[in-house]
Amino acid sequence: MANNGSIKYCVNWNNTETVTSPQRVLIARALQKSMQEWVDVLVGFDGFPLTTVDVNVVSYAAKSVNQIQGDTTGLDINTVTQNSKGEPECDPRCYRTKYLDSKTGMSECPGGDKSSYDMVLRLETMPTYPGINILGIATKDWQRMHPGYFLSHANDEEMFVLRHEIGHSFGLLGQ
């Protein structure tokens, strides 16, 4: 609601593969469709004022700029910020929620408000456990899926796993 019906994403492309321009379009479309499915359910609930949501991928985090193929004009690509394992991360200085109550706004984010993001889609290898096939994980800040699984299902009529993980990011818990 704070963004007037828009949600900005950073895609954390934490793997060894490249992501092509058509694949980036698929990622953005899958995020848009899954997020809109949530809004469609919320329309009219307890005064929920929105009927549509605009999802914009504003940045990528990757090990190398060369992994993000095609025209990247207007797209921030972060290869510098890393977690404790040395893996690339979306620039935490641009995470919008960090600044909701801040008097300085997005002044620490190198690209300012245009580079801020609300959520992260982490496309990276999933943990494995004997006999358990984990398709997705989420927190309030991000959704995580294996890039191969995500891309092979991005055109599905219903991308159930992504929609499910977005629900967890909205604070809905359960099975």
MARFIVEX-396722 format. One line per field, with one value per residue: residue number from 0; residue in one letter; x, y, z of N, C-alpha, C, O in turn. Coordinates in steps of 0.02 Angstrom, whole numbers, plus 50000, padded with zeros to 5 digits. Example, Ala and Ser with C-alpha at 12.3 -4.5 7.8 and 13.67 -1.06 7.14 Angstrom:
<nodes>
seq	c(0 | 1)
type	c(A | S)
n_u	c(50660 | 50642)
n_v	c(49716 | 49888)
n_w	c(50390 | 50354)
ca_u	c(50615 | 50684)
ca_v	c(49775 | 49947)
ca_w	c(50390 | 50357)
c_u	c(50660 | 50645)
c_v	c(49835 | 50002)
c_w	c(50390 | 50394)
o_u	c(50712 | 50670)
o_v	c(49834 | 50057)
o_w	c(50423 | 50402)
</nodes>
This chain:
<nodes>
seq	c(0 | 1 | 2 | 3 | 4 | 5 | 6 | 7 | 8 | 9 | 10 | 11 | 12 | 13 | 14 | 15 | 16 | 17 | 18 | 19 | 20 | 21 | 22 | 23 | 24 | 25 | 26 | 27 | 28 | 29 | 30 | 31 | 32 | 33 | 34 | 35 | 36 | 37 | 38 | 39 | 40 | 41 | 42 | 43 | 44 | 45 | 46 | 47 | 48 | 49 | 50 | 51 | 52 | 53 | 54 | 55 | 56 | 57 | 58 | 59 | 60 | 61 | 62 | 63 | 64 | 65 | 66 | 67 | 68 | 69 | 70 | 71 | 72 | 73 | 74 | 75 | 76 | 77 | 78 | 79 | 80 | 81 | 82 | 83 | 84 | 85 | 86 | 87 | 88 | 89 | 90 | 91 | 92 | 93 | 94 | 95 | 96 | 97 | 98 | 99 | 100 | 101 | 102 | 103 | 104 | 105 | 106 | 107 | 108 | 109 | 110 | 111 | 112 | 113 | 114 | 115 | 116 | 117 | 118 | 119 | 120 | 121 | 122 | 123 | 124 | 125 | 126 | 127 | 128 | 129 | 130 | 131 | 132 | 133 | 134 | 135 | 136 | 137 | 138 | 139 | 140 | 141 | 142 | 143 | 144 | 145 | 146 | 147 | 148 | 149 | 150 | 151 | 152 | 153 | 154 | 155 | 156 | 157 | 158 | 159 | 160 | 161 | 162 | 163 | 164 | 165 | 166 | 167 | 168 | 169 | 170 | 171 | 172 | 173 | 174)
type	c(M | A | N | N | G | S | I | K | Y | C | V | N | W | N | N | T | E | T | V | T | S | P | Q | R | V | L | I | A | R | A | L | Q | K | S | M | Q | E | W | V | D | V | L | V | G | F | D | G | F | P | L | T | T | V | D | V | N | V | V | S | Y | A | A | K | S | V | N | Q | I | Q | G | D | T | T | G | L | D | I | N | T | V | T | Q | N | S | K | G | E | P | E | C | D | P | R | C | Y | R | T | K | Y | L | D | S | K | T | G | M | S | E | C | P | G | G | D | K | S | S | Y | D | M | V | L | R | L | E | T | M | P | T | Y | P | G | I | N | I | L | G | I | A | T | K | D | W | Q | R | M | H | P | G | Y | F | L | S | H | A | N | D | E | E | M | F | V | L | R | H | E | I | G | H | S | F | G | L | L | G | Q)
n_u	c(50041 | 50101 | 50172 | 50079 | 50016 | 50120 | 50258 | 50426 | 50559 | 50713 | 50812 | 50899 | 51020 | 51094 | 51191 | 51283 | 51249 | 51199 | 51080 | 50964 | 50898 | 50763 | 50732 | 50734 | 50624 | 50525 | 50539 | 50500 | 50366 | 50311 | 50322 | 50239 | 50114 | 50090 | 50090 | 49981 | 49879 | 49869 | 49824 | 49701 | 49627 | 49622 | 49548 | 49429 | 49425 | 49412 | 49419 | 49524 | 49611 | 49660 | 49656 | 49739 | 49912 | 50075 | 50218 | 50389 | 50548 | 50691 | 50824 | 50967 | 51063 | 51218 | 51355 | 51437 | 51434 | 51424 | 51340 | 51212 | 51128 | 51098 | 51009 | 51033 | 50994 | 50942 | 50931 | 50990 | 51138 | 51210 | 51363 | 51445 | 51404 | 51407 | 51360 | 51399 | 51449 | 51511 | 51428 | 51333 | 51225 | 51072 | 51084 | 51085 | 51070 | 50975 | 50854 | 50691 | 50603 | 50685 | 50694 | 50570 | 50529 | 50627 | 50713 | 50801 | 50769 | 50799 | 50936 | 51056 | 51055 | 51136 | 51075 | 50967 | 50790 | 50738 | 50808 | 50773 | 50705 | 50570 | 50552 | 50641 | 50682 | 50754 | 50849 | 50920 | 51021 | 50932 | 50918 | 50956 | 50883 | 50882 | 50758 | 50670 | 50601 | 50628 | 50544 | 50527 | 50562 | 50527 | 50536 | 50486 | 50549 | 50596 | 50577 | 50626 | 50687 | 50738 | 50832 | 50818 | 50700 | 50609 | 50617 | 50575 | 50443 | 50388 | 50297 | 50183 | 50007 | 49962 | 50077 | 50108 | 50202 | 50279 | 50175 | 50131 | 50246 | 50255 | 50143 | 50191 | 50285 | 50199 | 50162 | 50081 | 50064 | 50085 | 50038)
n_v	c(49941 | 50059 | 50090 | 50127 | 50025 | 49958 | 49846 | 49823 | 49722 | 49640 | 49527 | 49393 | 49315 | 49190 | 49083 | 48977 | 48990 | 49083 | 49214 | 49245 | 49377 | 49346 | 49253 | 49335 | 49413 | 49314 | 49287 | 49411 | 49416 | 49302 | 49339 | 49452 | 49395 | 49301 | 49384 | 49466 | 49372 | 49357 | 49486 | 49487 | 49401 | 49474 | 49589 | 49700 | 49640 | 49675 | 49813 | 49824 | 49919 | 49906 | 49851 | 49808 | 49766 | 49823 | 49746 | 49767 | 49725 | 49786 | 49767 | 49657 | 49535 | 49461 | 49345 | 49388 | 49522 | 49480 | 49371 | 49416 | 49430 | 49517 | 49674 | 49783 | 49907 | 50029 | 49940 | 49891 | 49808 | 49710 | 49659 | 49665 | 49667 | 49543 | 49394 | 49308 | 49189 | 49222 | 49237 | 49321 | 49459 | 49552 | 49727 | 49778 | 49907 | 49960 | 49906 | 49935 | 49927 | 49946 | 50082 | 50139 | 50211 | 50304 | 50459 | 50499 | 50437 | 50353 | 50380 | 50310 | 50211 | 50176 | 50205 | 50280 | 50311 | 50255 | 50138 | 50064 | 49919 | 49805 | 49670 | 49514 | 49398 | 49250 | 49156 | 49014 | 48871 | 48747 | 48688 | 48517 | 48369 | 48202 | 48110 | 48218 | 48340 | 48499 | 48634 | 48769 | 48911 | 49036 | 49201 | 49349 | 49440 | 49383 | 49265 | 49102 | 48996 | 48858 | 48899 | 48826 | 48753 | 48859 | 48930 | 48830 | 48818 | 48943 | 48984 | 48916 | 48893 | 48913 | 48959 | 48879 | 48856 | 48975 | 49067 | 49017 | 49038 | 49177 | 49205 | 49165 | 49267 | 49371 | 49348 | 49242 | 49090 | 48913 | 48753)
n_w	c(50000 | 50034 | 49921 | 49829 | 49753 | 49690 | 49678 | 49703 | 49647 | 49684 | 49601 | 49655 | 49582 | 49614 | 49565 | 49450 | 49318 | 49168 | 49143 | 49023 | 48919 | 48873 | 48974 | 49086 | 49060 | 49074 | 49212 | 49269 | 49222 | 49285 | 49420 | 49419 | 49383 | 49487 | 49600 | 49568 | 49575 | 49713 | 49748 | 49682 | 49763 | 49879 | 49851 | 49906 | 50032 | 50199 | 50175 | 50084 | 49969 | 49837 | 49665 | 49571 | 49547 | 49515 | 49467 | 49471 | 49416 | 49476 | 49499 | 49495 | 49580 | 49563 | 49533 | 49433 | 49317 | 49186 | 49190 | 49177 | 49042 | 48885 | 48854 | 48983 | 49022 | 49135 | 49238 | 49393 | 49433 | 49549 | 49604 | 49708 | 49847 | 49969 | 50057 | 50213 | 50164 | 50049 | 49941 | 49813 | 49851 | 49853 | 49863 | 50025 | 50069 | 49990 | 50021 | 50041 | 50153 | 50261 | 50269 | 50296 | 50411 | 50416 | 50427 | 50332 | 50216 | 50063 | 50057 | 50078 | 49982 | 49833 | 49708 | 49746 | 49773 | 49654 | 49640 | 49747 | 49830 | 49870 | 49893 | 49878 | 49754 | 49764 | 49666 | 49671 | 49715 | 49801 | 49972 | 50011 | 50072 | 50132 | 50052 | 50047 | 49947 | 49921 | 49860 | 49873 | 49980 | 50100 | 50175 | 50266 | 50187 | 50067 | 49929 | 49889 | 49765 | 49661 | 49517 | 49395 | 49414 | 49435 | 49311 | 49222 | 49255 | 49242 | 49145 | 49176 | 49201 | 49333 | 49446 | 49569 | 49676 | 49685 | 49711 | 49834 | 49913 | 49910 | 49986 | 50112 | 50128 | 50146 | 50272 | 50300 | 50373 | 50385 | 50316)
ca_u	c(50000 | 50145 | 50196 | 50022 | 50001 | 50177 | 50308 | 50490 | 50598 | 50782 | 50820 | 50965 | 51037 | 51152 | 51209 | 51338 | 51220 | 51182 | 51009 | 50955 | 50846 | 50697 | 50720 | 50719 | 50554 | 50486 | 50542 | 50457 | 50296 | 50289 | 50313 | 50179 | 50054 | 50080 | 50072 | 49913 | 49833 | 49857 | 49783 | 49634 | 49594 | 49615 | 49504 | 49369 | 49431 | 49427 | 49435 | 49584 | 49593 | 49690 | 49630 | 49796 | 49979 | 50127 | 50281 | 50446 | 50614 | 50734 | 50894 | 50991 | 51127 | 51249 | 51427 | 51470 | 51390 | 51416 | 51286 | 51148 | 51136 | 51050 | 51008 | 51020 | 50982 | 50894 | 50932 | 51049 | 51168 | 51255 | 51410 | 51491 | 51379 | 51407 | 51345 | 51457 | 51474 | 51540 | 51378 | 51306 | 51161 | 51044 | 51114 | 51041 | 51059 | 50918 | 50794 | 50646 | 50574 | 50734 | 50689 | 50501 | 50525 | 50689 | 50710 | 50846 | 50744 | 50843 | 51000 | 51112 | 51051 | 51173 | 51031 | 50911 | 50725 | 50726 | 50842 | 50749 | 50664 | 50527 | 50561 | 50694 | 50672 | 50820 | 50852 | 50983 | 51015 | 50894 | 50947 | 50930 | 50879 | 50862 | 50687 | 50630 | 50613 | 50607 | 50533 | 50531 | 50568 | 50516 | 50532 | 50450 | 50589 | 50614 | 50555 | 50685 | 50673 | 50792 | 50821 | 50794 | 50629 | 50572 | 50612 | 50536 | 50372 | 50369 | 50239 | 50126 | 49945 | 49968 | 50142 | 50087 | 50255 | 50293 | 50118 | 50134 | 50301 | 50235 | 50099 | 50233 | 50314 | 50145 | 50151 | 50035 | 50101 | 50046 | 50061)
ca_v	c(50000 | 50117 | 50103 | 50141 | 49970 | 49931 | 49809 | 49818 | 49662 | 49626 | 49456 | 49370 | 49262 | 49160 | 49018 | 48984 | 48997 | 49150 | 49225 | 49280 | 49428 | 49315 | 49223 | 49390 | 49430 | 49261 | 49297 | 49468 | 49397 | 49255 | 49378 | 49493 | 49352 | 49272 | 49438 | 49487 | 49321 | 49375 | 49547 | 49468 | 49371 | 49525 | 49644 | 49708 | 49611 | 49720 | 49878 | 49823 | 49969 | 49896 | 49798 | 49784 | 49779 | 49825 | 49718 | 49789 | 49701 | 49844 | 49750 | 49588 | 49523 | 49403 | 49339 | 49426 | 49560 | 49441 | 49322 | 49448 | 49442 | 49562 | 49745 | 49793 | 49978 | 50043 | 49886 | 49890 | 49741 | 49712 | 49603 | 49682 | 49646 | 49471 | 49370 | 49278 | 49133 | 49249 | 49235 | 49387 | 49477 | 49617 | 49778 | 49790 | 49979 | 49979 | 49871 | 49989 | 49921 | 49973 | 50155 | 50163 | 50261 | 50341 | 50530 | 50510 | 50403 | 50306 | 50414 | 50262 | 50169 | 50210 | 50230 | 50316 | 50278 | 50215 | 50074 | 50029 | 49860 | 49784 | 49599 | 49481 | 49330 | 49217 | 49099 | 48981 | 48801 | 48736 | 48637 | 48450 | 48324 | 48135 | 48096 | 48279 | 48382 | 48567 | 48673 | 48840 | 48934 | 49109 | 49240 | 49411 | 49480 | 49351 | 49199 | 49066 | 48937 | 48837 | 48933 | 48780 | 48739 | 48920 | 48945 | 48778 | 48825 | 49014 | 48994 | 48876 | 48930 | 48933 | 48943 | 48867 | 48863 | 49047 | 49098 | 48993 | 49071 | 49247 | 49204 | 49166 | 49335 | 49414 | 49331 | 49185 | 49031 | 48852 | 48699)
ca_w	c(50000 | 50037 | 49853 | 49786 | 49708 | 49653 | 49718 | 49667 | 49664 | 49665 | 49590 | 49675 | 49536 | 49648 | 49537 | 49401 | 49251 | 49145 | 49134 | 48960 | 48918 | 48874 | 49040 | 49132 | 49047 | 49106 | 49284 | 49285 | 49210 | 49337 | 49480 | 49409 | 49383 | 49554 | 49646 | 49551 | 49602 | 49783 | 49751 | 49662 | 49821 | 49932 | 49831 | 49946 | 50099 | 50253 | 50148 | 50042 | 49918 | 49771 | 49621 | 49531 | 49573 | 49464 | 49491 | 49431 | 49435 | 49469 | 49505 | 49500 | 49613 | 49529 | 49544 | 49380 | 49272 | 49124 | 49198 | 49160 | 48971 | 48851 | 48872 | 49055 | 49033 | 49188 | 49286 | 49436 | 49441 | 49606 | 49609 | 49762 | 49913 | 49977 | 50124 | 50248 | 50125 | 49988 | 49888 | 49798 | 49880 | 49835 | 49906 | 50082 | 50076 | 49947 | 50043 | 50058 | 50220 | 50307 | 50271 | 50303 | 50464 | 50416 | 50408 | 50276 | 50157 | 50029 | 50044 | 50078 | 49922 | 49780 | 49655 | 49775 | 49774 | 49593 | 49648 | 49807 | 49816 | 49925 | 49903 | 49840 | 49728 | 49766 | 49621 | 49690 | 49733 | 49862 | 50016 | 49999 | 50130 | 50108 | 50048 | 50047 | 49889 | 49938 | 49799 | 49888 | 50049 | 50102 | 50236 | 50251 | 50141 | 50004 | 49909 | 49863 | 49724 | 49617 | 49454 | 49343 | 49427 | 49423 | 49239 | 49187 | 49272 | 49239 | 49100 | 49199 | 49214 | 49403 | 49473 | 49638 | 49726 | 49694 | 49744 | 49902 | 49948 | 49918 | 50044 | 50172 | 50134 | 50172 | 50342 | 50307 | 50391 | 50380 | 50274)
c_u	c(50044 | 50171 | 50140 | 50011 | 50059 | 50225 | 50370 | 50530 | 50670 | 50784 | 50892 | 50980 | 51101 | 51163 | 51262 | 51313 | 51213 | 51105 | 51001 | 50900 | 50776 | 50681 | 50703 | 50647 | 50508 | 50483 | 50495 | 50383 | 50270 | 50278 | 50249 | 50115 | 50039 | 50060 | 50000 | 49862 | 49818 | 49812 | 49711 | 49594 | 49579 | 49566 | 49441 | 49374 | 49452 | 49450 | 49498 | 49571 | 49618 | 49654 | 49685 | 49861 | 50027 | 50191 | 50336 | 50510 | 50662 | 50808 | 50905 | 51054 | 51155 | 51324 | 51466 | 51418 | 51375 | 51362 | 51218 | 51154 | 51083 | 51056 | 50989 | 51010 | 50927 | 50890 | 50996 | 51073 | 51221 | 51298 | 51455 | 51467 | 51376 | 51389 | 51407 | 51487 | 51507 | 51492 | 51350 | 51238 | 51137 | 51070 | 51067 | 51028 | 50998 | 50853 | 50747 | 50620 | 50620 | 50724 | 50618 | 50493 | 50586 | 50678 | 50752 | 50823 | 50794 | 50913 | 51059 | 51112 | 51085 | 51129 | 50970 | 50847 | 50713 | 50757 | 50819 | 50707 | 50627 | 50537 | 50617 | 50669 | 50742 | 50816 | 50920 | 50968 | 50978 | 50929 | 50917 | 50934 | 50857 | 50786 | 50642 | 50650 | 50585 | 50603 | 50540 | 50536 | 50555 | 50520 | 50491 | 50485 | 50600 | 50578 | 50616 | 50662 | 50734 | 50780 | 50794 | 50720 | 50587 | 50562 | 50571 | 50462 | 50347 | 50309 | 50179 | 50066 | 49944 | 50037 | 50134 | 50142 | 50272 | 50236 | 50117 | 50187 | 50287 | 50187 | 50138 | 50264 | 50262 | 50127 | 50102 | 50076 | 50056 | 50075 | 50050)
c_v	c(50063 | 50136 | 50117 | 50087 | 49945 | 49897 | 49803 | 49759 | 49671 | 49550 | 49438 | 49307 | 49229 | 49089 | 49030 | 48996 | 49071 | 49154 | 49269 | 49333 | 49397 | 49281 | 49277 | 49413 | 49379 | 49271 | 49354 | 49451 | 49351 | 49292 | 49420 | 49451 | 49325 | 49326 | 49462 | 49436 | 49335 | 49436 | 49530 | 49439 | 49424 | 49581 | 49644 | 49679 | 49665 | 49789 | 49881 | 49866 | 49956 | 49843 | 49770 | 49801 | 49778 | 49800 | 49739 | 49758 | 49759 | 49827 | 49675 | 49588 | 49459 | 49403 | 49382 | 49463 | 49520 | 49388 | 49350 | 49471 | 49489 | 49633 | 49752 | 49867 | 49987 | 49991 | 49889 | 49818 | 49746 | 49650 | 49612 | 49655 | 49571 | 49453 | 49337 | 49218 | 49156 | 49247 | 49305 | 49397 | 49543 | 49668 | 49795 | 49864 | 50003 | 49944 | 49922 | 49986 | 49950 | 50048 | 50181 | 50217 | 50305 | 50414 | 50544 | 50475 | 50354 | 50334 | 50366 | 50217 | 50206 | 50238 | 50268 | 50276 | 50234 | 50146 | 50035 | 49969 | 49840 | 49711 | 49573 | 49413 | 49300 | 49155 | 49066 | 48909 | 48794 | 48684 | 48569 | 48409 | 48256 | 48126 | 48157 | 48321 | 48452 | 48607 | 48748 | 48852 | 49009 | 49137 | 49302 | 49452 | 49449 | 49285 | 49166 | 49004 | 48920 | 48869 | 48888 | 48765 | 48800 | 48933 | 48892 | 48783 | 48897 | 49027 | 48952 | 48921 | 48956 | 48912 | 48936 | 48880 | 48936 | 49081 | 49079 | 49030 | 49146 | 49253 | 49204 | 49235 | 49385 | 49397 | 49275 | 49122 | 48970 | 48803 | 48714)
c_w	c(50000 | 49968 | 49804 | 49733 | 49667 | 49703 | 49674 | 49694 | 49645 | 49656 | 49607 | 49634 | 49562 | 49624 | 49483 | 49330 | 49232 | 49141 | 49072 | 48967 | 48916 | 48941 | 49091 | 49122 | 49080 | 49182 | 49304 | 49276 | 49264 | 49403 | 49476 | 49416 | 49453 | 49604 | 49632 | 49576 | 49675 | 49788 | 49732 | 49720 | 49874 | 49915 | 49873 | 50017 | 50149 | 50228 | 50105 | 49980 | 49847 | 49731 | 49576 | 49567 | 49514 | 49495 | 49443 | 49459 | 49422 | 49473 | 49508 | 49542 | 49581 | 49545 | 49494 | 49338 | 49209 | 49130 | 49177 | 49088 | 48943 | 48877 | 48946 | 49072 | 49086 | 49242 | 49327 | 49441 | 49495 | 49607 | 49670 | 49829 | 49917 | 50049 | 50155 | 50211 | 50060 | 49929 | 49876 | 49831 | 49851 | 49886 | 49964 | 50094 | 50037 | 49966 | 50074 | 50129 | 50273 | 50319 | 50282 | 50356 | 50468 | 50394 | 50346 | 50212 | 50129 | 50015 | 50043 | 50016 | 49865 | 49724 | 49680 | 49770 | 49712 | 49598 | 49709 | 49786 | 49880 | 49943 | 49860 | 49817 | 49724 | 49723 | 49630 | 49709 | 49800 | 49906 | 50000 | 50064 | 50104 | 50110 | 50047 | 49987 | 49904 | 49874 | 49812 | 49963 | 50047 | 50172 | 50219 | 50197 | 50073 | 49994 | 49876 | 49826 | 49683 | 49548 | 49399 | 49352 | 49412 | 49349 | 49201 | 49202 | 49266 | 49194 | 49121 | 49212 | 49286 | 49428 | 49549 | 49688 | 49738 | 49731 | 49818 | 49942 | 49957 | 49977 | 50109 | 50182 | 50159 | 50244 | 50354 | 50318 | 50382 | 50331 | 50200)
o_u	c(50026 | 50190 | 50151 | 50000 | 50049 | 50230 | 50367 | 50535 | 50687 | 50760 | 50940 | 50955 | 51155 | 51147 | 51282 | 51354 | 51220 | 51071 | 51029 | 50862 | 50733 | 50624 | 50661 | 50613 | 50457 | 50431 | 50456 | 50342 | 50213 | 50230 | 50210 | 50069 | 49982 | 50017 | 49962 | 49807 | 49762 | 49765 | 49664 | 49534 | 49529 | 49545 | 49405 | 49330 | 49504 | 49496 | 49523 | 49525 | 49599 | 49626 | 49678 | 49863 | 50021 | 50216 | 50331 | 50524 | 50673 | 50851 | 50860 | 51093 | 51119 | 51352 | 51519 | 51364 | 51321 | 51339 | 51172 | 51182 | 51030 | 51100 | 50936 | 51016 | 50874 | 50850 | 51051 | 51034 | 51271 | 51272 | 51499 | 51506 | 51346 | 51401 | 51461 | 51544 | 51529 | 51513 | 51343 | 51198 | 51176 | 51077 | 51014 | 50979 | 50974 | 50803 | 50760 | 50615 | 50597 | 50742 | 50608 | 50455 | 50597 | 50640 | 50742 | 50853 | 50828 | 50945 | 51109 | 51163 | 51066 | 51145 | 50926 | 50848 | 50680 | 50736 | 50843 | 50678 | 50648 | 50531 | 50639 | 50640 | 50783 | 50784 | 50970 | 50911 | 50993 | 50966 | 50860 | 50980 | 50816 | 50755 | 50581 | 50709 | 50525 | 50652 | 50556 | 50516 | 50569 | 50510 | 50465 | 50454 | 50613 | 50552 | 50653 | 50622 | 50777 | 50724 | 50751 | 50682 | 50535 | 50506 | 50537 | 50421 | 50289 | 50273 | 50128 | 50073 | 49928 | 50052 | 50151 | 50129 | 50279 | 50248 | 50104 | 50174 | 50306 | 50191 | 50119 | 50269 | 50280 | 50083 | 50084 | 50117 | 49996 | 50132 | 50067)
o_v	c(50113 | 50194 | 50118 | 50103 | 49914 | 49916 | 49780 | 49749 | 49705 | 49513 | 49463 | 49253 | 49238 | 49041 | 49087 | 49010 | 49116 | 49103 | 49324 | 49334 | 49419 | 49281 | 49265 | 49431 | 49397 | 49262 | 49347 | 49470 | 49358 | 49278 | 49423 | 49470 | 49327 | 49314 | 49476 | 49455 | 49324 | 49436 | 49556 | 49450 | 49419 | 49618 | 49594 | 49693 | 49696 | 49819 | 49935 | 49851 | 49992 | 49796 | 49716 | 49843 | 49736 | 49828 | 49730 | 49764 | 49778 | 49867 | 49636 | 49635 | 49410 | 49453 | 49408 | 49437 | 49525 | 49361 | 49312 | 49523 | 49498 | 49650 | 49729 | 49887 | 49957 | 49997 | 49890 | 49773 | 49781 | 49594 | 49570 | 49623 | 49538 | 49492 | 49339 | 49199 | 49115 | 49255 | 49344 | 49350 | 49584 | 49652 | 49824 | 49882 | 50058 | 49951 | 49950 | 50037 | 49974 | 50075 | 50242 | 50264 | 50340 | 50427 | 50594 | 50483 | 50319 | 50314 | 50380 | 50188 | 50262 | 50290 | 50286 | 50214 | 50182 | 50099 | 49980 | 49967 | 49856 | 49692 | 49606 | 49375 | 49322 | 49105 | 49087 | 48889 | 48830 | 48642 | 48564 | 48415 | 48253 | 48134 | 48150 | 48335 | 48463 | 48614 | 48786 | 48810 | 49042 | 49101 | 49308 | 49495 | 49485 | 49254 | 49199 | 48965 | 48963 | 48867 | 48909 | 48764 | 48795 | 48944 | 48909 | 48753 | 48910 | 49076 | 48953 | 48979 | 49014 | 48852 | 48981 | 48913 | 48957 | 49119 | 49122 | 49053 | 49174 | 49301 | 49240 | 49259 | 49435 | 49428 | 49261 | 49104 | 48977 | 48812 | 48674)
o_w	c(49970 | 49958 | 49744 | 49675 | 49615 | 49761 | 49617 | 49754 | 49596 | 49699 | 49577 | 49649 | 49534 | 49659 | 49473 | 49286 | 49273 | 49136 | 49068 | 49015 | 48954 | 48963 | 49135 | 49170 | 49110 | 49213 | 49351 | 49317 | 49287 | 49439 | 49524 | 49452 | 49476 | 49647 | 49679 | 49595 | 49698 | 49829 | 49763 | 49726 | 49910 | 49960 | 49877 | 50058 | 50141 | 50256 | 50092 | 49942 | 49801 | 49759 | 49548 | 49612 | 49469 | 49544 | 49383 | 49519 | 49365 | 49453 | 49521 | 49540 | 49574 | 49567 | 49509 | 49327 | 49181 | 49078 | 49162 | 49073 | 48973 | 48915 | 48968 | 49130 | 49082 | 49289 | 49299 | 49454 | 49487 | 49611 | 49682 | 49865 | 49874 | 50096 | 50125 | 50225 | 50020 | 49871 | 49923 | 49837 | 49828 | 49945 | 49953 | 50127 | 50047 | 49932 | 50127 | 50163 | 50325 | 50371 | 50276 | 50347 | 50517 | 50348 | 50312 | 50159 | 50166 | 49967 | 50010 | 49999 | 49849 | 49695 | 49641 | 49764 | 49717 | 49564 | 49722 | 49732 | 49936 | 50001 | 49812 | 49856 | 49684 | 49741 | 49601 | 49718 | 49847 | 49881 | 49979 | 50104 | 50058 | 50162 | 50045 | 49977 | 49900 | 49837 | 49767 | 50003 | 49997 | 50221 | 50163 | 50166 | 50025 | 50040 | 49839 | 49851 | 49671 | 49524 | 49360 | 49303 | 49379 | 49326 | 49153 | 49166 | 49283 | 49205 | 49086 | 49231 | 49298 | 49430 | 49588 | 49739 | 49796 | 49778 | 49861 | 49998 | 50008 | 50015 | 50156 | 50239 | 50189 | 50274 | 50411 | 50277 | 50372 | 50307 | 50157)
</nodes>
